[in-house]
């Protein structure tokens, strides 16, 4: 006697059996959901004299004041203010160029931002305008990161602390002051030389490795290298949730 094979198809659960399941709804970023202390990813869309505009998801725009870029740049600005108070008419052009924000960032550059405040600015007789104040200072942008979050192929924000012959010494803004970053001159990206980089500049960097004791984190600011699937520059294993910080 020959037994016939029967095709048994898996039956989809009826809708009634899924009624009790809790569905997680992922909501988009909005002004109301953007609260102080949030971390967001932005793109430089405008560079002004005293602030930088960052384009955020869902047509939102945030602004980074000069004093919220890096500690080094803030110190430079304060020093210039102190020097100019005694002689307001004699303003050195070189000092103004030193604080030109176009020398510290570029249009289209991606940066991690910390939300300082969200408020409405209103003028007499006019409707209030929404204003989002941000900080890209690594001490705030990396506030949720620790040493264990610095996995290879993850991203971290860093400030140029000093320009050396073979690369840049970077400040990661972590609580552990022993951990610092280093970026080889070859990792700045095509057409960029260390002579063009100023102390106080901020980069969103790809972590490419670390020293044997873990105190020096190797970084890259080459945008073509970050997330390059062909070269394997993708985070495949996240030891902590902090590695997934935008």
C-alpha positions in Angstrom: 0.0 0.0 0.0 1.4 3.4 -1.0 1.0 6.3 1.3 0.5 9.6 -0.3 2.5 12.6 0.9 0.4 15.4 2.1 1.5 19.0 2.1 0.9 20.5 5.5 0.9 24.3 5.4 1.4 26.3 8.5 -1.7 28.1 9.4 -1.4 31.7 10.3 -2.8 32.6 13.7 -6.3 34.2 13.5 -6.6 37.8 14.2 -8.6 37.0 17.3 -5.5 35.3 18.8 -3.4 38.4 18.3 -5.8 40.8 20.0 -4.1 40.3 23.4 -0.6 41.0 22.0 1.0 44.4 22.9 2.2 46.2 19.8 5.1 48.6 20.1 4.5 51.8 18.2 7.6 53.6 17.0 6.9 57.3 16.8 8.8 59.9 14.8 10.8 62.7 16.3 8.8 65.9 16.9 9.2 69.2 18.8 7.1 68.0 21.7 9.0 64.8 22.1 12.4 66.5 22.0 13.2 67.1 25.6 16.3 68.5 27.3 18.9 65.8 27.7 18.0 64.0 24.5 20.8 62.9 22.1 20.1 63.4 18.4 22.0 63.2 15.1 22.1 66.4 13.1 23.7 67.7 9.9 25.2 71.1 9.6 22.9 73.1 7.3 24.0 76.7 8.0 27.1 78.3 9.6 26.5 81.8 11.1 28.8 84.2 13.0 27.8 83.1 16.5 26.0 79.8 16.0 25.7 76.7 13.8 22.3 75.4 12.5 21.8 71.6 12.5 19.1 69.9 10.4 17.3 67.3 12.5 14.8 64.6 11.5 11.3 65.6 10.4 12.2 69.1 9.2 13.3 70.3 12.7 16.3 72.6 13.1 18.4 73.1 16.1 21.1 75.8 16.9 24.5 75.4 18.5 25.8 78.6 20.0 29.5 79.3 19.8 30.0 78.5 23.5 28.5 75.0 23.1 30.9 73.7 20.5 34.0 72.8 22.5 35.7 73.9 25.7 38.8 75.1 23.7 36.7 77.3 21.4 34.8 78.7 24.4 38.1 79.6 26.1 39.3 81.4 22.9 36.1 83.4 22.8 36.3 84.4 26.4 40.0 85.4 26.0 39.1 87.6 23.0 36.2 89.3 25.0 38.6 90.0 27.9 41.2 91.6 25.6 38.6 93.7 23.7 37.0 95.1 26.8 40.0 97.4 27.4 40.1 98.6 23.8 36.9 98.2 21.8 38.1 100.1 18.8 41.3 98.2 18.2 40.0 94.8 17.2 42.6 92.5 15.6 41.4 90.9 12.4 43.4 87.8 13.2 41.3 87.4 16.4 38.1 87.6 14.4 39.4 85.0 12.0 40.3 82.8 14.9 36.6 82.5 15.9 35.3 82.1 12.3 33.0 79.1 12.7 33.5 78.2 9.1 37.0 77.1 10.1 35.7 74.7 12.6 32.9 72.9 10.7 31.6 72.4 7.2 28.2 72.2 5.5 26.8 68.7 5.3 28.9 67.5 8.3 27.2 65.1 10.6 27.4 65.7 14.4 25.9 64.3 17.5 24.0 66.8 19.5 22.8 67.2 23.1 19.5 69.0 23.6 20.0 71.9 26.0 16.5 73.5 25.8 13.4 73.8 23.7 11.4 76.9 24.1 9.3 79.4 22.2 10.7 82.9 21.3 7.9 85.4 21.0 7.9 89.1 20.1 5.3 91.6 20.9 2.2 91.0 18.7 3.8 87.9 17.0 3.3 84.2 17.4 6.0 82.4 19.4 8.7 80.8 17.3 10.1 77.4 18.4 13.8 77.4 19.2 15.9 74.3 19.9 19.2 74.9 21.5 21.9 72.2 21.1 25.4 71.4 22.2 27.9 69.4 20.3 30.5 69.6 23.0 31.7 66.0 23.6 31.4 66.4 27.3 27.6 66.6 26.7 27.2 64.7 23.4 29.0 61.7 24.9 27.4 62.0 28.4 25.9 58.5 28.1 29.1 56.9 27.1 31.7 55.1 29.2 34.9 53.2 28.4 33.0 49.9 27.7 30.8 51.7 25.1 33.8 52.4 22.8 33.5 49.4 20.6 35.2 49.2 17.2 33.1 50.5 14.4 30.9 52.5 16.7 30.8 56.3 16.7 32.1 58.8 19.2 32.3 62.6 19.2 35.7 64.2 19.8 37.4 67.6 20.0 40.8 68.3 18.5 42.9 69.0 21.6 46.2 69.4 19.8 47.6 69.1 16.2 50.7 67.0 16.0 53.0 66.1 13.1 51.4 62.7 12.4 47.9 63.3 13.5 45.5 64.8 16.0 45.2 64.3 19.8 41.5 64.1 20.6 39.4 64.8 23.7 36.5 62.4 24.0 34.9 64.3 26.9 34.6 61.1 29.0 34.6 61.0 32.8 37.7 58.9 32.6 40.4 61.4 31.8 42.9 58.7 31.1 41.1 57.7 27.9 41.9 59.9 24.9 41.6 59.6 21.2 44.2 59.8 18.4 43.5 60.4 14.7 46.1 59.7 12.1 46.6 62.4 9.4 45.6 59.7 7.0 42.2 59.4 8.6 41.0 62.9 8.0 39.5 62.2 4.6 40.5 62.9 1.0 42.0 66.3 0.5 42.2 67.3 4.2 45.5 68.1 5.8 46.4 68.6 9.4 47.4 72.2 8.6 43.8 73.0 7.9 42.5 71.7 11.3 42.2 74.0 14.3 42.3 73.1 17.9 38.7 73.1 19.2 37.2 71.5 16.0 34.7 68.8 16.7 34.3 65.6 14.7 31.9 62.6 14.8 34.4 59.8 14.5 34.5 56.2 13.7 36.4 54.0 16.2 38.9 51.9 14.3 40.8 50.4 17.2 42.6 51.0 20.5 45.9 50.6 22.3 46.7 47.5 24.2 45.8 49.1 27.6 42.7 50.7 26.1 43.7 54.3 27.0 44.2 55.5 23.4 41.2 55.1 21.1 42.1 55.2 17.3 39.7 57.4 15.3 38.7 58.2 11.8 36.9 61.2 10.4 36.7 59.9 6.9 33.0 59.9 6.1 33.5 57.4 3.2 34.9 54.9 5.7 32.2 55.1 8.3 29.5 52.5 7.6 31.3 51.1 4.6 29.9 47.6 4.3 32.5 46.4 1.7 35.3 47.2 4.1 33.4 45.8 7.1 33.2 49.1 8.9 29.8 48.2 10.4 29.0 47.6 14.1 28.0 44.0 14.2 28.3 43.3 17.9 27.2 45.9 20.5 28.5 45.0 24.0 26.4 47.8 25.5 23.4 49.9 24.5 25.6 53.0 24.6 27.3 51.7 21.4 24.1 52.5 19.5 24.0 56.1 20.5 23.2 58.2 17.3 
